[in-house]
Amino acid sequence: MTTLTAIIRGFSYTLIMLTCLAAWLFAPSNKPPQTPVNTVAVLKTATSAIQTTLPTVTAVFQQFEHGWMLRRTDQNCVYVYSYAVRAEGNIVIPSEISFKPFGNYHYCLEVASLPTVQHSDASVEGLQLPTGAFGKLWDAYPEVRDALGYATAPEQPYVATIPPNICYDQFTCTYSPPLLTLPDGRVFSCGMRAASAGTCTVS
């Protein structure tokens, strides 16, 4: 450090030359360079961790000629989904239920009160008659039989994932919150607002 003193108009001024400070600031560091953080990798890891912690539930799926049935084993109701383009929507809600208050939101059809399966129909070669909870619905509601046709494969138990709903803020979430995944990994969703009432989708 260098000190200079000057007298200007009767006043004494002291100038300190911080040469040593400048040398310290710009001297090469002996520390090894730090590896930059890969932000993308961190985000992928965090996303993967979230996905692996999503809740799961056992479910049963059965394929039909024109759609499918789906049941969570922890619920006593069944979803009936039709591939046909219907004015009522792809989800099948029998008219005796849809006409009731909020019937358009009655996506999962209860089976506890339905009678034991007593098929009045005979199976067609290469096709199957549903049994259990699926068979009860198929027997009880002609609209279900007309919409789906016969079963084309046995019931398929599997472990379904329950994805989180997507919310854009504290007031706005998707009109059709996801219910659970299908055996092929696609997500089954049903509308819970006026704009999406009576509709379900697979994506």
trRosetta pair geometry for C-beta under 8 A, 3 or more apart (Angstrom, degrees):
i j d omega theta_ij theta_ji phi_ij phi_ji
1 16 6.3 -10 -178 -174 108 96
1 17 6.6 156 -166 78 54 64
1 18 6.2 -11 -120 -113 90 46
1 19 6.7 177 -102 37 36 79
1 20 5.4 -62 -52 12 71 115
1 21 7.8 50 -91 -17 95 90
2 16 7.4 149 81 -164 49 47
2 17 3.7 -5 60 51 98 122
2 19 6.1 44 1 -1 102 119
3 14 6.3 -15 -168 -171 99 101
3 15 7.2 151 -158 81 48 51
3 16 5.5 -16 -104 -107 74 68
3 17 7.3 -142 -66 17 28 80
4 14 7.3 154 82 -159 47 51
4 15 4.5 -12 62 60 99 102
4 17 7.0 60 -8 -25 102 105
5 12 6.3 -7 -172 -172 102 99
5 13 7.2 159 -155 83 53 47
5 14 5.2 -19 -102 -104 77 73
5 15 7.7 -169 -77 21 30 71
6 12 7.5 158 84 -154 38 52
6 13 5.1 -17 64 61 87 97
6 15 7.1 26 3 -6 106 109
7 10 7.1 7 179 -115 97 10
7 11 7.0 163 -155 78 60 34
7 12 5.4 -28 -100 -97 76 65
7 13 7.6 169 -92 17 26 74
8 11 5.9 -27 69 62 71 87
8 13 6.1 4 15 -1 109 122
18 21 3.9 -15 166 27 110 122
18 22 6.2 119 113 -22 83 86
19 22 5.8 -54 -152 36 35 110
19 23 6.4 36 152 -21 66 106
20 23 5.5 -54 -150 35 35 114
20 24 6.4 36 152 -21 67 104
21 24 5.7 -55 -151 34 33 110
21 25 6.4 32 153 -21 67 105
22 25 5.7 -53 -146 33 33 111
22 26 6.4 -1 167 8 67 112
23 26 6.8 -76 -144 51 24 89
23 27 6.0 44 158 -52 64 104
24 27 5.8 -40 -142 3 28 118
37 42 6.7 8 168 -32 106 134
38 41 3.9 35 112 17 119 117
38 42 6.6 155 93 -19 66 83
39 42 5.6 -55 -150 35 35 113
39 43 6.3 33 154 -18 68 105
40 43 5.8 -56 -150 37 31 109
40 44 6.3 31 153 -19 65 106
41 44 5.7 -53 -147 36 32 112
41 45 6.3 34 154 -20 65 105
42 45 5.8 -56 -151 35 30 111
42 46 6.4 28 153 -17 65 106
43 46 5.7 -55 -147 37 33 110
43 47 6.2 32 155 -18 66 106
44 47 5.7 -54 -146 38 30 111
44 48 6.2 33 154 -21 64 106
45 48 5.7 -54 -148 36 30 112
45 49 6.4 32 153 -22 63 104
46 49 5.7 -53 -151 33 32 113
46 50 6.6 33 151 -19 64 102
47 50 5.7 -53 -152 33 34 111
47 51 6.4 33 152 -19 66 106
48 51 5.7 -55 -148 36 32 112
48 52 6.4 28 157 -18 66 107
49 52 6.0 -57 -147 36 30 107
49 53 6.6 16 157 -10 63 112
50 53 6.1 -73 -155 41 30 103
50 54 7.4 54 148 -51 64 84
51 54 6.0 -24 -161 -16 40 113
54 161 5.2 47 111 -167 129 107
54 162 6.4 -170 167 65 98 60
54 163 6.4 -18 -151 -103 144 44
54 164 7.1 -123 -120 -28 103 84
55 161 7.5 133 85 -158 46 59
55 162 4.7 -16 79 46 96 116
56 159 5.3 15 176 174 128 101
56 160 6.5 157 -158 83 73 42
56 161 5.4 -41 -100 -99 80 56
56 162 6.9 -171 -95 2 25 83
57 72 5.4 2 133 -148 136 109
57 73 7.2 -173 163 39 91 83
57 74 6.0 -89 -157 11 120 121
57 159 7.5 159 80 -158 26 62
57 160 5.5 -24 65 64 77 94
57 162 6.3 52 -1 -39 108 111
57 180 6.6 -75 50 -116 112 142
58 72 7.6 114 84 -161 50 62
58 73 4.6 -12 93 20 99 133
58 74 7.6 112 52 -25 80 88
58 157 6.6 -2 -176 -170 103 99
58 158 7.5 167 -152 90 62 30
58 159 5.8 -44 -98 -102 60 62
58 160 7.4 116 -143 15 11 82
59 70 6.4 1 175 -172 123 88
59 71 6.4 164 -161 87 75 45
59 72 5.1 -44 -103 -103 89 52
59 73 6.4 -146 -94 -15 31 82
59 157 7.4 161 88 -151 39 55
59 158 6.1 -24 66 67 84 75
59 159 7.5 118 20 -132 81 16
59 160 4.3 26 3 -12 132 126
59 180 6.4 149 -55 126 153 152
60 70 7.4 162 84 -153 54 44
60 71 4.9 -7 55 60 97 96
60 73 6.6 93 -18 -65 97 89
60 133 8.0 116 72 50 140 121
60 134 7.9 -120 119 -38 121 116
60 155 5.3 -5 -175 -177 111 113
60 156 6.9 145 -161 72 58 45
60 157 5.3 -30 -100 -94 78 63
60 158 7.8 139 -101 20 31 69
61 68 6.3 1 -171 174 89 128
61 69 7.4 163 -153 85 44 55
61 70 5.4 -3 -106 -106 74 78
61 155 7.3 142 73 -162 36 62
61 156 4.7 -30 67 66 87 102
61 158 6.5 -10 8 19 112 117
61 182 6.5 93 -107 -156 150 79
61 183 5.3 -124 38 -26 156 114
62 68 6.3 167 84 -159 48 80
62 69 5.0 1 54 53 98 96
62 130 6.3 111 127 -116 161 111
62 134 5.5 10 32 -106 148 167
62 151 5.6 -36 164 -132 117 119
62 153 6.8 -170 -157 80 66 80
62 154 7.3 -87 -122 145 97 27
62 155 4.8 -46 -76 -103 107 61
62 156 6.6 160 -83 11 49 80
63 68 5.3 -37 -109 -103 45 101
63 151 6.9 103 84 -160 52 71
63 152 5.1 -57 112 59 101 98
63 153 4.6 40 48 31 110 112
63 156 7.7 38 -14 -4 89 125
64 67 5.3 -1 62 66 113 62
64 68 5.8 179 14 -90 85 39
64 69 6.9 69 -26 -13 118 86
64 130 7.9 -36 -87 -54 107 121
64 148 3.9 5 125 177 161 103
64 149 5.6 149 163 67 102 79
64 150 6.6 176 -152 99 84 26
64 151 5.3 -61 -100 -100 71 47
64 152 6.2 128 -147 -1 19 88
65 127 7.1 -14 -58 -122 110 129
65 148 6.7 117 47 158 77 56
65 149 3.2 -41 46 85 127 142
65 150 5.6 60 -25 49 114 63
65 151 8.0 -110 -22 -84 72 8
65 152 5.9 124 -71 -46 55 112
66 82 5.9 7 130 -150 97 82
66 83 5.4 -129 -178 36 64 100
66 84 5.9 12 176 -34 122 100
66 147 6.5 -144 98 154 123 49
66 148 5.4 -168 63 -145 87 29
66 149 4.9 104 3 3 100 111
67 80 7.0 61 125 174 138 68
67 81 5.0 -169 -173 101 110 60
67 82 4.1 -71 -68 -109 146 39
67 83 5.2 -159 -78 -13 72 74
67 84 7.5 -64 -52 2 112 80
67 90 7.8 164 -120 -177 123 88
67 92 7.5 107 121 -22 170 122
67 147 6.3 -5 10 138 146 91
67 148 4.7 -90 53 -111 106 80
68 81 5.4 -3 58 60 76 103
68 148 7.6 152 -47 -133 13 115
69 78 5.5 -6 -170 179 107 118
69 79 6.8 154 -159 81 53 56
69 80 5.6 -16 -105 -103 81 65
69 81 7.5 175 -87 21 31 75
69 130 7.1 56 18 -127 149 154
69 134 4.7 133 93 -122 160 109
69 137 7.1 153 -125 65 139 141
69 148 7.3 7 -45 -117 93 158
70 78 6.9 145 72 -164 41 68
70 79 4.4 -14 61 58 97 108
70 81 6.9 26 0 -3 111 115
70 180 8.0 -179 165 70 134 116
70 182 7.3 -85 -102 -110 137 84
70 188 6.8 -125 64 -79 175 177
71 75 7.1 -148 -171 75 74 91
71 77 7.2 -177 -129 94 88 38
71 78 4.7 -39 -80 -106 101 76
71 79 7.2 -175 -72 18 48 73
71 133 5.7 80 -91 92 164 144
71 134 7.2 -124 -21 -59 129 86
72 75 4.4 54 73 22 105 106
72 160 7.3 -93 -104 45 86 139
72 180 6.9 133 -80 -11 110 160
73 157 8.0 31 -56 -135 129 101
75 108 6.7 -28 144 174 141 151
76 110 6.2 32 114 -144 90 77
76 111 6.1 -131 168 50 77 84
76 112 4.9 29 156 -49 138 105
76 133 7.7 -152 -159 -120 59 134
77 108 3.7 81 123 151 131 102
77 109 5.7 162 -164 73 91 29
77 110 4.9 -47 -97 -86 95 47
77 111 6.4 163 -111 -3 38 84
78 108 6.6 143 56 -161 19 71
78 109 5.4 -33 60 60 78 89
78 111 5.9 56 -9 -42 109 122
78 133 5.6 164 -58 142 125 111
78 134 6.3 152 -134 -92 154 60
78 137 5.4 -108 63 -33 143 152
79 91 6.9 -64 -164 -137 91 103
79 107 6.1 2 -116 151 94 93
79 108 5.6 -46 -67 -101 74 70
79 109 7.6 144 -90 11 26 81
79 179 7.8 123 -64 108 155 164
79 188 7.3 106 122 163 166 146
79 200 7.5 160 -164 -150 122 173
80 91 6.9 103 77 -167 63 62
80 92 4.0 -57 106 54 114 111
80 109 6.4 7 -7 6 110 130
80 137 6.5 -158 -65 150 127 145
80 144 5.4 -80 -147 -128 160 101
80 147 7.0 88 151 86 116 136
80 148 6.7 -93 -166 -51 102 128
81 90 5.8 18 -160 145 78 99
81 91 6.0 -37 -103 -103 67 58
81 92 7.1 -153 -83 0 15 89
81 188 7.6 -104 -67 -136 151 121
81 200 6.5 -99 -109 92 103 132
81 202 7.4 75 -174 -43 153 120
82 86 6.3 42 88 -10 136 131
82 90 5.5 -157 64 -164 69 62
82 91 7.6 163 19 -102 81 9
82 92 5.4 86 -22 -52 112 106
82 147 4.2 -81 -87 174 137 109
82 148 6.4 -116 -97 -73 86 65
83 90 7.3 18 -105 -142 17 107
84 90 7.7 159 64 -121 53 69
84 147 6.6 -130 28 -152 126 76
86 89 6.3 -33 83 51 97 21
86 90 6.8 143 35 -86 100 36
86 147 7.4 -25 -57 -124 151 111
88 92 7.8 67 102 -121 128 47
88 93 7.0 -142 163 44 126 89
88 98 7.2 -50 -153 -119 124 169
88 198 6.5 -105 179 176 65 121
89 93 8.0 26 63 9 114 104
89 198 4.7 173 -10 143 148 83
89 199 4.4 -138 -133 -97 129 60
89 200 6.8 97 158 16 118 68
90 199 7.1 61 26 -152 84 65
90 200 5.8 -108 76 65 100 82
90 201 7.3 102 39 -89 139 45
91 107 5.4 -43 -178 -135 153 91
91 190 6.5 44 -57 -117 155 111
91 198 7.1 -159 59 -178 111 49
91 199 6.9 151 12 -153 108 19
91 200 4.0 82 -49 10 117 120
92 143 6.3 170 -173 132 111 101
92 144 5.7 126 130 -104 146 66
92 147 4.7 171 -97 71 138 169
92 148 7.4 -82 -19 -40 159 97
93 97 5.5 -116 177 86 88 113
93 98 4.4 107 117 -67 116 105
93 103 6.5 142 156 159 136 88
93 104 7.1 164 58 -125 166 37
93 106 5.6 112 -139 78 125 91
93 107 7.0 -74 -75 -104 111 38
93 109 7.4 175 -122 -71 61 104
93 198 7.0 -98 17 -133 139 82
94 97 5.0 78 68 13 83 103
94 98 6.9 -169 90 -8 36 93
94 109 7.3 76 4 -115 103 135
94 141 4.5 -109 -82 -140 135 133
94 143 4.9 155 -112 46 75 134
94 144 6.9 -44 -67 -37 101 90
95 98 5.6 -57 -129 43 35 107
95 99 5.9 38 169 -26 69 107
95 143 6.7 146 -8 -52 85 154
96 99 6.5 -46 -141 28 22 111
96 100 7.9 32 151 -28 49 100
97 100 6.0 -49 -167 14 40 114
97 103 5.3 158 140 -150 59 109
97 106 5.2 -123 157 95 116 150
97 109 7.0 -129 -37 -115 173 94
98 103 4.0 139 -153 134 26 123
98 104 6.0 59 -150 -76 88 55
98 106 6.9 -145 -87 46 53 114
98 198 7.4 61 -139 -114 117 112
99 103 5.8 31 37 11 20 168
100 103 4.2 118 56 -67 71 112
100 106 7.4 47 63 -28 113 148
102 105 5.1 -36 174 34 88 113
102 106 7.1 110 122 -42 75 89
103 106 5.1 -40 -156 6 50 122
104 197 4.3 54 123 160 130 106
104 198 3.8 -57 -164 -60 102 97
105 191 7.9 -107 -109 94 79 76
105 192 7.0 69 -133 -125 116 57
105 197 6.0 -62 -64 -141 81 91
105 198 7.6 -75 -61 -56 43 55
106 109 7.3 70 147 -87 96 62
107 190 4.7 -14 -85 -148 165 163
107 200 6.2 108 -136 -63 130 128
109 137 5.8 98 98 -118 135 126
109 141 7.7 -68 -165 -13 158 151
110 113 6.4 39 124 18 116 97
110 114 7.7 165 116 -21 71 99
111 114 5.2 -55 -159 23 57 122
111 133 4.5 97 107 -149 174 90
111 136 4.8 103 -157 84 106 140
111 137 6.1 -70 -98 -51 105 91
114 136 4.2 116 103 173 136 116
114 137 6.9 -113 -69 -70 175 49
114 139 7.6 132 170 72 123 103
114 140 4.8 -82 -140 -58 122 149
115 118 6.9 -28 122 5 118 110
115 136 7.2 172 72 -140 44 94
115 139 7.5 -91 74 108 92 134
115 140 7.2 147 35 -85 82 103
116 136 7.4 -73 -140 -98 20 98
117 131 6.0 -113 8 -141 174 59
117 132 7.4 -9 -32 -8 137 15
117 135 3.9 5 -106 129 137 125
117 136 5.8 -96 -69 -71 81 58
117 139 5.6 169 -134 -23 64 145
118 139 6.3 103 52 -150 58 149
119 122 7.7 125 133 -79 118 30
119 129 5.2 -5 -99 -168 159 147
119 135 7.2 -71 -61 -163 100 109
119 138 8.0 -5 -102 106 93 112
119 139 6.3 -113 -89 -93 53 108
120 139 7.5 116 3 -140 85 91
121 129 7.0 167 86 -108 97 119
121 145 7.6 146 -20 -146 154 141
123 127 5.9 -163 -173 90 88 81
123 128 6.1 -13 -138 -135 132 26
123 129 4.8 -107 -77 -30 102 96
123 150 6.8 109 -142 -143 74 138
124 127 4.4 28 67 39 91 122
124 150 5.8 -145 30 -21 107 163
127 149 7.7 -87 -149 148 146 99
127 150 3.7 59 166 112 133 143
127 151 6.6 133 -178 68 80 50
127 152 6.2 -48 -123 -95 77 57
128 150 6.3 146 56 166 40 102
128 151 4.2 -50 75 80 95 105
128 152 7.2 175 22 -84 94 9
128 153 7.5 -122 21 37 134 6
128 154 7.0 13 53 -80 178 55
129 135 6.8 56 148 -117 85 107
129 138 7.6 172 -169 111 72 151
129 150 6.9 -59 -82 -143 47 97
129 151 6.9 111 -148 23 3 110
130 134 3.9 -98 176 118 133 108
130 135 4.3 -168 111 -74 78 66
130 137 7.9 -28 101 58 145 85
130 138 4.8 127 51 -9 123 151
130 151 4.9 125 -65 -40 81 131
130 155 8.0 91 -142 -63 85 97
131 134 6.9 41 61 64 31 94
131 135 4.3 2 -128 -32 19 139
131 155 7.9 -91 55 -28 87 123
132 135 5.6 107 43 16 38 103
132 136 7.3 -67 129 -10 34 95
132 155 7.2 2 36 -55 139 155
133 136 5.6 -48 -151 27 34 115
133 137 6.9 29 155 -12 63 102
134 137 6.1 -59 -157 38 33 106
134 138 6.1 32 150 -20 68 112
134 151 7.6 71 137 -76 140 131
134 155 7.0 -177 4 -89 143 112
135 138 5.4 -56 -141 39 33 114
135 139 6.1 32 159 -18 67 107
136 139 6.0 -60 -150 38 26 108
136 140 6.0 15 160 -16 64 116
137 140 5.9 -61 -136 39 28 106
137 141 6.1 -22 -178 23 67 110
137 144 5.4 -151 147 -158 92 175
138 141 7.6 -76 -129 52 13 76
138 144 5.6 -126 -108 114 44 122
138 145 5.7 91 -167 -79 73 82
138 148 7.4 -83 -112 63 98 135
140 144 7.6 42 69 24 72 136
141 144 4.2 79 86 -2 107 107
141 145 7.2 175 98 -6 61 81
142 145 5.5 -56 -152 39 42 111
142 146 6.0 38 153 -19 73 107
143 146 5.7 -53 -141 39 31 110
143 147 6.1 28 159 -19 64 111
144 147 6.0 -60 -144 38 26 107
144 148 6.1 -6 169 7 65 116
145 148 6.7 -75 -137 50 21 89
145 149 7.6 74 179 -89 56 15
151 154 7.7 71 149 -93 132 23
153 156 7.0 13 123 -41 120 109
156 183 5.9 -16 123 -70 137 153
158 183 4.8 146 -9 -104 169 90
160 180 4.1 43 152 169 133 122
160 181 5.1 179 -156 57 80 74
160 182 7.5 7 -117 -83 108 15
161 180 6.6 155 77 -158 37 73
161 181 4.6 30 47 5 85 125
162 178 7.4 151 -170 115 54 100
162 179 7.4 -64 -131 157 82 36
162 180 5.2 -42 -93 -99 66 80
162 181 8.0 -125 -68 -5 27 80
163 178 4.2 0 65 93 107 154
163 180 7.7 153 7 -121 74 30
163 181 6.9 92 -27 -51 101 92
163 187 5.7 -28 11 -123 142 130
164 178 7.6 54 75 48 18 118
165 173 5.1 27 146 -174 123 130
165 174 6.0 -149 -168 36 88 100
165 177 4.0 -34 -103 -133 117 106
165 178 6.5 -171 -88 26 59 78
166 173 6.6 144 86 -158 47 75
166 174 5.0 59 58 -28 92 116
167 170 7.4 45 163 -99 131 22
167 172 6.6 135 -162 91 69 52
167 173 4.1 -39 -98 -95 79 88
167 174 7.7 -104 -75 -7 44 70
168 172 4.5 -29 53 94 105 111
168 173 7.2 -177 9 -91 71 34
169 172 5.2 47 42 33 85 95
173 177 6.6 13 140 -79 124 103
174 177 5.9 138 75 -80 98 54
174 189 7.7 -44 123 -164 131 146
175 191 5.4 -11 146 -133 92 89
175 192 7.1 -178 177 45 49 65
175 193 4.8 -90 -141 35 83 119
175 195 5.6 -74 -133 80 143 106
175 196 3.9 129 150 -15 117 140
176 189 4.0 89 144 142 104 117
176 190 6.0 -161 -151 103 90 10
176 191 4.7 -48 -90 -80 85 58
176 192 7.1 141 -112 3 36 76
176 196 5.2 -131 -61 170 88 155
176 199 7.1 -74 -91 99 127 95
176 200 7.3 143 -150 -129 125 44
176 201 5.9 53 148 25 165 110
177 189 6.3 -172 95 -147 24 99
177 190 7.7 -23 59 60 65 59
177 192 5.9 -3 12 3 103 132
178 187 4.8 -45 -131 179 121 122
178 188 7.1 102 -157 73 72 43
178 189 4.8 -60 -98 -88 49 96
179 187 8.0 144 43 178 60 77
179 188 5.1 -46 54 98 106 91
179 189 6.1 168 -4 -106 81 37
179 190 6.0 35 -40 7 124 97
180 187 7.7 -162 115 -146 19 65
180 188 6.0 -4 64 50 60 105
181 185 5.8 -24 -173 -148 125 31
181 186 6.7 146 -155 77 75 32
181 187 5.6 -47 -99 -96 67 59
181 188 7.1 152 -122 7 16 84
182 185 7.0 -35 68 34 73 20
182 186 4.9 -1 35 61 115 85
182 187 7.6 -145 0 -78 83 12
182 188 5.8 100 -49 -37 93 107
182 202 6.8 14 -21 -141 139 118
186 202 5.2 46 139 177 132 95
186 203 6.3 170 -166 83 96 23
187 202 7.2 162 78 -153 43 53
187 203 5.6 -24 58 65 93 77
188 200 6.8 8 -176 176 84 113
188 201 7.8 172 -150 88 45 43
188 202 5.6 -17 -99 -101 66 79
189 200 6.5 173 92 -157 46 69
189 201 5.3 -12 63 59 96 85
189 202 7.7 169 21 -85 74 31
189 203 7.0 -9 10 16 119 105
190 196 8.0 149 162 138 45 111
190 199 7.2 165 -151 96 61 46
190 200 4.1 -27 -98 -101 80 93
190 201 7.9 168 -84 17 38 62
191 195 7.3 -132 -159 89 132 60
191 196 2.5 -157 -131 128 130 98
191 197 5.5 -121 108 -65 124 22
191 198 7.0 -21 57 39 125 37
191 199 4.8 49 -7 60 128 85
191 200 7.1 -126 0 -75 75 47
192 196 7.0 5 25 79 37 113
193 196 5.4 59 56 31 80 93
193 197 7.0 -110 96 -47 33 78
194 197 5.7 -21 -141 -19 31 118
196 199 5.3 -98 -173 54 71 113
